[in-house]
Amino acid sequence: MKVRKAVFTNLDGLATLFDAYRVFYKKTPDLPGATSFLRDRMVNNESEIFVAINDDGALTGFVQLYPSFSSTRMKRLWVLNDLFV
């Protein structure tokens, strides 16, 4: 298995996983909405998404991190918001 930053060629498989992630949390399935949401995050550099890829090249999981800042540390930090395998 490999873990790497998601690229646009991963979008379809990533959106399928993201939709399943949302369904797990009792949200209505919405694959077009999931695709659009992820595309927007990627295009606008609003999050960092990493994908797990098995030996056959299939996506098996993802993690999505959102940027934030720590006032006390005066540094940037990342919030792990989404994790699905």
DOKOL-97739 format. One record per residue: residue in one letter; x, y, z of N, C-alpha, C, CB in turn; residue number from 1; chain. Coordinates in pm, whole numbers, plus 50000, padded with zeros to 5 digits. Atoms other than C-alpha are relative to their C-alpha. Glycine has a CB too. Layout:
atom residu A&nX X&nY Y&nZ Z&caX X&caY Y&caZ Z&cX X&cY Y&cZ Z&cbX X&cbY Y&cbZ Z&num NUM&chaine A
...
//
This chain:
atom residu M&nX 50084&nY 49883&nZ 50000&caX 50000&caY 50000&caZ 50000&cX 50089&cY 50123&cZ 50000&cbX 49904&cbY 50000&cbZ 50121&num 1&chaine A
atom residu K&nX 49931&nY 49872&nZ 50004&caX 50111&caY 50354&caZ 49923&cX 49906&cY 50109&cZ 50049&cbX 50051&cbY 50031&cbZ 49856&num 2&chaine A
atom residu V&nX 50077&nY 49883&nZ 49959&caX 49996&caY 50681&caZ 50075&cX 50066&cY 50120&cZ 49933&cbX 49994&cbY 50016&cbZ 50157&num 3&chaine A
atom residu R&nX 49945&nY 49881&nZ 50065&caX 50035&caY 51000&caZ 49874&cX 49893&cY 50108&cZ 49990&cbX 50054&cbY 49965&cbZ 49860&num 4&chaine A
atom residu K&nX 50093&nY 49888&nZ 50016&caX 49879&caY 51339&caZ 49817&cX 49909&cY 49973&cZ 49880&cbX 50078&cbY 50134&cbZ 49983&num 5&chaine A
atom residu A&nX 50097&nY 50021&nZ 50108&caX 49563&caY 51319&caZ 49607&cX 50027&cY 50098&cZ 49887&cbX 49855&cbY 50017&cbZ 50053&num 6&chaine A
atom residu V&nX 49991&nY 49920&nZ 50122&caX 49576&caY 51449&caZ 49251&cX 49867&cY 49991&cZ 49927&cbX 50119&cbY 49953&cbZ 49907&num 7&chaine A
atom residu F&nX 50129&nY 49995&nZ 50068&caX 49295&caY 51531&caZ 49012&cX 49961&cY 49869&cZ 49933&cbX 50003&cbY 50109&cbZ 49897&num 8&chaine A
atom residu T&nX 50034&nY 50129&nZ 50060&caX 49319&caY 51190&caZ 48846&cX 49941&cY 49904&cZ 50103&cbX 50125&cbY 49936&cbZ 49935&num 9&chaine A
atom residu N&nX 50059&nY 50080&nZ 49893&caX 49215&caY 51044&caZ 49185&cX 49857&cY 50042&cZ 50033&cbX 50085&cbY 50008&cbZ 50125&num 10&chaine A
atom residu L&nX 50125&nY 49939&nZ 49957&caX 48900&caY 51256&caZ 49202&cX 49880&cY 49906&cZ 49996&cbX 49971&cbY 50119&cbZ 49915&num 11&chaine A
atom residu D&nX 50117&nY 50089&nZ 50007&caX 48645&caY 50996&caZ 49086&cX 50001&cY 49896&cZ 50111&cbX 49995&cbY 49930&cbZ 49864&num 12&chaine A
atom residu G&nX 49990&nY 50100&nZ 49894&caX 48769&caY 50724&caZ 49321&cX 49991&cY 50062&cZ 50138&cbX 50128&cbY 49923&cbZ 49986&num 13&chaine A
atom residu L&nX 50004&nY 49928&nZ 49872&caX 48817&caY 50972&caZ 49602&cX 49857&cY 50043&cZ 50034&cbX 50092&cbY 50122&cbZ 49996&num 14&chaine A
atom residu A&nX 50138&nY 49958&nZ 49977&caX 48464&caY 51107&caZ 49560&cX 49912&cY 49882&cZ 50040&cbX 49943&cbY 50067&cbZ 49874&num 15&chaine A
atom residu T&nX 50076&nY 50119&nZ 49962&caX 48325&caY 50753&caZ 49580&cX 50025&cY 49965&cZ 50147&cbX 50039&cbY 49881&cbZ 49909&num 16&chaine A
atom residu L&nX 49968&nY 50026&nZ 49859&caX 48508&caY 50698&caZ 49910&cX 49939&cY 50108&cZ 50090&cbX 50152&cbY 49994&cbZ 50020&num 17&chaine A
atom residu F&nX 50053&nY 49889&nZ 49920&caX 48404&caY 51042&caZ 50037&cX 49849&cY 49989&cZ 50016&cbX 50036&cbY 50134&cbZ 49935&num 18&chaine A
atom residu D&nX 50145&nY 50019&nZ 49992&caX 48040&caY 50970&caZ 49955&cX 49966&cY 49888&cZ 50099&cbX 49941&cbY 49968&cbZ 49859&num 19&chaine A
atom residu A&nX 50021&nY 50111&nZ 49905&caX 48061&caY 50639&caZ 50146&cX 50027&cY 50047&cZ 50143&cbX 50092&cbY 49879&cbZ 49964&num 20&chaine A
atom residu Y&nX 49968&nY 49941&nZ 49869&caX 48221&caY 50827&caZ 50436&cX 49881&cY 50080&cZ 50053&cbX 50125&cbY 50091&cbZ 49991&num 21&chaine A
atom residu R&nX 50114&nY 49920&nZ 49960&caX 47927&caY 51069&caZ 50445&cX 49879&cY 49912&cZ 50033&cbX 49964&cbY 50100&cbZ 49890&num 22&chaine A
atom residu V&nX 50112&nY 50092&nZ 49976&caX 47674&caY 50785&caZ 50423&cX 50018&cY 49931&cZ 50136&cbX 49990&cbY 49895&cbZ 49887&num 23&chaine A
atom residu F&nX 49972&nY 50058&nZ 49869&caX 47844&caY 50623&caZ 50725&cX 49947&cY 50090&cZ 50111&cbX 50150&cbY 49976&cbZ 50017&num 24&chaine A
atom residu Y&nX 50048&nY 49904&nZ 49902&caX 47751&caY 50941&caZ 50914&cX 49855&cY 50041&cZ 49975&cbX 50088&cbY 50123&cbZ 50000&num 25&chaine A
atom residu K&nX 50145&nY 49986&nZ 50020&caX 47387&caY 50906&caZ 50803&cX 49959&cY 50116&cZ 49910&cbX 49934&cbY 50018&cbZ 50133&num 26&chaine A
atom residu K&nX 50034&nY 49898&nZ 50098&caX 47400&caY 51163&caZ 50522&cX 49948&cY 49932&cZ 49874&cbX 50123&cbY 50090&cbZ 49968&num 27&chaine A
atom residu T&nX 50055&nY 50052&nZ 50125&caX 47207&caY 51112&caZ 50199&cX 50111&cY 49988&cZ 49896&cbX 49885&cbY 50092&cbZ 49948&num 28&chaine A
atom residu P&nX 49898&nY 50013&nZ 50105&caX 47426&caY 50974&caZ 49919&cX 49988&cY 50114&cZ 49898&cbX 49987&cbY 49863&cbZ 49930&num 29&chaine A
atom residu D&nX 49997&nY 49892&nZ 50097&caX 47531&caY 51249&caZ 49680&cX 50137&cY 50002&cZ 49932&cbX 49970&cbY 50138&cbZ 50068&num 30&chaine A
atom residu L&nX 49871&nY 50011&nZ 50068&caX 47817&caY 51147&caZ 49452&cX 50035&cY 50127&cZ 49922&cbX 49999&cbY 49880&cbZ 49907&num 31&chaine A
atom residu P&nX 49964&nY 49875&nZ 50069&caX 47794&caY 51459&caZ 49229&cX 50041&cY 50110&cZ 50098&cbX 49883&cbY 50048&cbZ 49914&num 32&chaine A
atom residu G&nX 49966&nY 49900&nZ 49899&caX 47797&caY 51679&caZ 49540&cX 50136&cY 49973&cZ 50062&cbX 49894&cbY 50004&cbZ 50108&num 33&chaine A
atom residu A&nX 49870&nY 50038&nZ 49943&caX 48092&caY 51487&caZ 49687&cX 50113&cY 50036&cZ 49903&cbX 50003&cbY 49849&cbZ 50033&num 34&chaine A
atom residu T&nX 49900&nY 49968&nZ 50103&caX 48284&caY 51526&caZ 49361&cX 50024&cY 50151&cZ 49994&cbX 49956&cbY 49948&cbZ 49862&num 35&chaine A
atom residu S&nX 49990&nY 49854&nZ 50006&caX 48211&caY 51898&caZ 49346&cX 50070&cY 50057&cZ 50124&cbX 49860&cbY 50062&cbZ 49985&num 36&chaine A
atom residu F&nX 49941&nY 49953&nZ 49874&caX 48302&caY 51951&caZ 49713&cX 50151&cY 49977&cZ 50000&cbX 49935&cbY 49929&cbZ 50120&num 37&chaine A
atom residu L&nX 49858&nY 50032&nZ 50000&caX 48637&caY 51774&caZ 49678&cX 50076&cY 50078&cZ 49893&cbX 50020&cbY 49851&cbZ 49980&num 38&chaine A
atom residu R&nX 49936&nY 49923&nZ 50108&caX 48718&caY 51941&caZ 49346&cX 50025&cY 50144&cZ 50046&cbX 49912&cbY 49998&cbZ 49872&num 39&chaine A
atom residu D&nX 49984&nY 49864&nZ 49951&caX 48658&caY 52281&caZ 49505&cX 50113&cY 50011&cZ 50103&cbX 49869&cbY 50049&cbZ 50061&num 40&chaine A
atom residu R&nX 49893&nY 49996&nZ 49900&caX 48886&caY 52199&caZ 49799&cX 50137&cY 49993&cZ 49931&cbX 49985&cbY 49884&cbZ 50102&num 41&chaine A
atom residu M&nX 49873&nY 50018&nZ 50069&caX 49160&caY 52088&caZ 49559&cX 50035&cY 50122&cZ 49914&cbX 49995&cbY 49874&cbZ 49912&num 42&chaine A
atom residu V&nX 49975&nY 49886&nZ 50088&caX 49126&caY 52374&caZ 49310&cX 50039&cY 50124&cZ 50080&cbX 49875&cbY 50030&cbZ 49914&num 43&chaine A
atom residu N&nX 49977&nY 49881&nZ 49920&caX 49120&caY 52639&caZ 49582&cX 50106&cY 49982&cZ 50109&cbX 49872&cbY 50043&cbZ 50063&num 44&chaine A
atom residu N&nX 49898&nY 50029&nZ 49898&caX 49395&caY 52476&caZ 49792&cX 49950&cY 50025&cZ 50142&cbX 50125&cbY 50084&cbZ 49974&num 45&chaine A
atom residu E&nX 50062&nY 49977&nZ 49869&caX 49161&caY 52476&caZ 50092&cX 50019&cY 49884&cZ 50096&cbX 49854&cbY 50026&cbZ 49982&num 46&chaine A
atom residu S&nX 49970&nY 50113&nZ 49914&caX 49264&caY 52137&caZ 50226&cX 50110&cY 49918&cZ 49936&cbX 49874&cbY 49913&cbZ 50025&num 47&chaine A
atom residu E&nX 49903&nY 50098&nZ 50050&caX 49527&caY 51868&caZ 50191&cX 49933&cY 49864&cZ 50012&cbX 50137&cbY 50005&cbZ 50079&num 48&chaine A
atom residu I&nX 50063&nY 50132&nZ 50002&caX 49395&caY 51526&caZ 50093&cX 50106&cY 49898&cZ 49962&cbX 49880&cbY 49996&cbZ 49900&num 49&chaine A
atom residu F&nX 49909&nY 50109&nZ 50029&caX 49602&caY 51210&caZ 50107&cX 49917&cY 49874&cZ 49981&cbX 50104&cbY 49982&cbZ 50114&num 50&chaine A
atom residu V&nX 50072&nY 50122&nZ 50030&caX 49491&caY 50878&caZ 49964&cX 50089&cY 49879&cZ 50024&cbX 49950&cbY 50001&cbZ 49854&num 51&chaine A
atom residu A&nX 49933&nY 50130&nZ 49989&caX 49583&caY 50517&caZ 50040&cX 49966&cY 49922&cZ 49874&cbX 49956&cbY 49923&cbZ 50131&num 52&chaine A
atom residu I&nX 50017&nY 50073&nZ 50125&caX 49634&caY 50308&caZ 49727&cX 50057&cY 49860&cZ 50019&cbX 50070&cbY 50074&cbZ 49880&num 53&chaine A
atom residu N&nX 49951&nY 50138&nZ 49983&caX 49657&caY 49929&caZ 49732&cX 50090&cY 49960&cZ 49883&cbX 49881&cbY 49902&cbZ 50012&num 54&chaine A
atom residu D&nX 49906&nY 50047&nZ 50103&caX 49892&caY 49722&caZ 49516&cX 49937&cY 49989&cZ 49863&cbX 50056&cbY 49866&cbZ 50040&num 55&chaine A
atom residu D&nX 50069&nY 50006&nZ 50129&caX 49626&caY 49698&caZ 49243&cX 49968&cY 50139&cZ 49946&cbX 49872&cbY 49919&cbZ 50014&num 56&chaine A
atom residu G&nX 50025&nY 49864&nZ 50044&caX 49604&caY 50077&caZ 49219&cX 49866&cY 50058&cZ 50042&cbX 50010&cbY 50006&cbZ 49854&num 57&chaine A
atom residu A&nX 50132&nY 49953&nZ 49955&caX 49262&caY 50106&caZ 49386&cX 50015&cY 50084&cZ 50126&cbX 49905&cbY 49881&cbZ 50026&num 58&chaine A
atom residu L&nX 50001&nY 49918&nZ 49879&caX 49196&caY 50378&caZ 49642&cX 49928&cY 49924&cZ 50110&cbX 49932&cbY 50138&cbZ 49974&num 59&chaine A
atom residu T&nX 50060&nY 50075&nZ 49888&caX 49126&caY 50223&caZ 49981&cX 49970&cY 50088&cZ 50120&cbX 50091&cbY 49888&cbZ 50041&num 60&chaine A
atom residu G&nX 50027&nY 49910&nZ 49889&caX 49110&caY 50527&caZ 50208&cX 50050&cY 50139&cZ 49971&cbX 50062&cbY 49948&cbZ 50126&num 61&chaine A
atom residu F&nX 49954&nY 49862&nZ 50015&caX 49171&caY 50896&caZ 50251&cX 50001&cY 50069&cZ 50136&cbX 49910&cbY 50077&cbZ 49902&num 62&chaine A
atom residu V&nX 50000&nY 49909&nZ 49886&caX 49246&caY 51165&caZ 50505&cX 49996&cY 50141&cZ 49943&cbX 50125&cbY 49978&cbZ 50094&num 63&chaine A
atom residu Q&nX 50008&nY 49861&nZ 50043&caX 49156&caY 51531&caZ 50469&cX 50036&cY 50091&cZ 50117&cbX 49857&cbY 50034&cbZ 49945&num 64&chaine A
atom residu L&nX 49949&nY 49908&nZ 49899&caX 49337&caY 51802&caZ 50661&cX 49965&cY 50143&cZ 49959&cbX 50153&cbY 49984&cbZ 50018&num 65&chaine A
atom residu Y&nX 50031&nY 49859&nZ 50025&caX 49230&caY 52165&caZ 50693&cX 50099&cY 50088&cZ 50074&cbX 49855&cbY 50033&cbZ 50043&num 66&chaine A
atom residu P&nX 49905&nY 49911&nZ 49934&caX 49471&caY 52449&caZ 50768&cX 49933&cY 50087&cZ 50105&cbX 50070&cbY 50088&cbZ 49898&num 67&chaine A
atom residu S&nX 50044&nY 49908&nZ 49895&caX 49436&caY 52656&caZ 51081&cX 50126&cY 50063&cZ 50059&cbX 49914&cbY 49926&cbZ 50111&num 68&chaine A
atom residu F&nX 49887&nY 49936&nZ 49935&caX 49658&caY 52859&caZ 51313&cX 49989&cY 49987&cZ 50150&cbX 50010&cbY 50147&cbZ 49959&num 69&chaine A
atom residu S&nX 49995&nY 49999&nZ 49855&caX 49764&caY 52839&caZ 51674&cX 50051&cY 50137&cZ 50045&cbX 50092&cbY 49885&cbZ 50055&num 70&chaine A
atom residu S&nX 49960&nY 49867&nZ 49951&caX 49771&caY 53180&caZ 51839&cX 50110&cY 49990&cZ 50105&cbX 49880&cbY 50074&cbZ 50060&num 71&chaine A
atom residu T&nX 49901&nY 50011&nZ 49893&caX 49969&caY 53063&caZ 52140&cX 50136&cY 49955&cZ 49947&cbX 49953&cbY 49902&cbZ 50106&num 72&chaine A
atom residu R&nX 49874&nY 50046&nZ 50059&caX 50229&caY 52889&caZ 51926&cX 50048&cY 50090&cZ 49887&cbX 49985&cbY 49858&cbZ 49948&num 73&chaine A
atom residu M&nX 49972&nY 49911&nZ 50112&caX 50212&caY 53155&caZ 51654&cX 50051&cY 49923&cZ 49879&cbX 50102&cbY 50107&cbZ 50040&num 74&chaine A
atom residu K&nX 49962&nY 50086&nZ 50112&caX 50230&caY 52881&caZ 51393&cX 49876&cY 49946&cZ 49932&cbX 50091&cbY 49884&cbZ 50047&num 75&chaine A
atom residu R&nX 50105&nY 50067&nZ 50075&caX 50022&caY 52716&caZ 51130&cX 49988&cY 49857&cZ 50051&cbX 50028&cbY 50002&cbZ 49847&num 76&chaine A
atom residu L&nX 50021&nY 50140&nZ 49965&caX 49867&caY 52380&caZ 51213&cX 49896&cY 49940&cZ 49906&cbX 49954&cbY 49986&cbZ 50148&num 77&chaine A
atom residu W&nX 50095&nY 50070&nZ 50086&caX 49656&caY 52119&caZ 51036&cX 49901&cY 49925&cZ 50089&cbX 50074&cbY 49901&cbZ 49903&num 78&chaine A
atom residu V&nX 50107&nY 50069&nZ 49929&caX 49324&caY 51985&caZ 51162&cX 49960&cY 49878&cZ 49919&cbX 49877&cbY 50094&cbZ 50024&num 79&chaine A
atom residu L&nX 50044&nY 50123&nZ 50067&caX 49255&caY 51622&caZ 51074&cX 49849&cY 49995&cZ 50017&cbX 50071&cbY 49870&cbZ 50060&num 80&chaine A
atom residu N&nX 50146&nY 49991&nZ 49994&caX 48887&caY 51649&caZ 50987&cX 49932&cY 49873&cZ 49950&cbX 49952&cbY 50119&cbZ 49919&num 81&chaine A
atom residu D&nX 50064&nY 50116&nZ 50061&caX 48811&caY 51342&caZ 50777&cX 50101&cY 49886&cZ 49986&cbX 49940&cbY 50035&cbZ 49862&num 82&chaine A
atom residu L&nX 49917&nY 50120&nZ 50012&caX 48953&caY 50988&caZ 50789&cX 49909&cY 49884&cZ 49967&cbX 50082&cbY 49973&cbZ 50130&num 83&chaine A
atom residu F&nX 50087&nY 50112&nZ 50042&caX 48807&caY 50688&caZ 50607&cX 50085&cY 49893&cZ 49933&cbX 49888&cbY 50050&cbZ 49903&num 84&chaine A
atom residu V&nX 49935&nY 50116&nZ 50063&caX 48937&caY 50341&caZ 50520&cX 49900&cY 49890&cZ 49979&cbX 50117&cbY 49949&cbZ 50083&num 85&chaine A
//
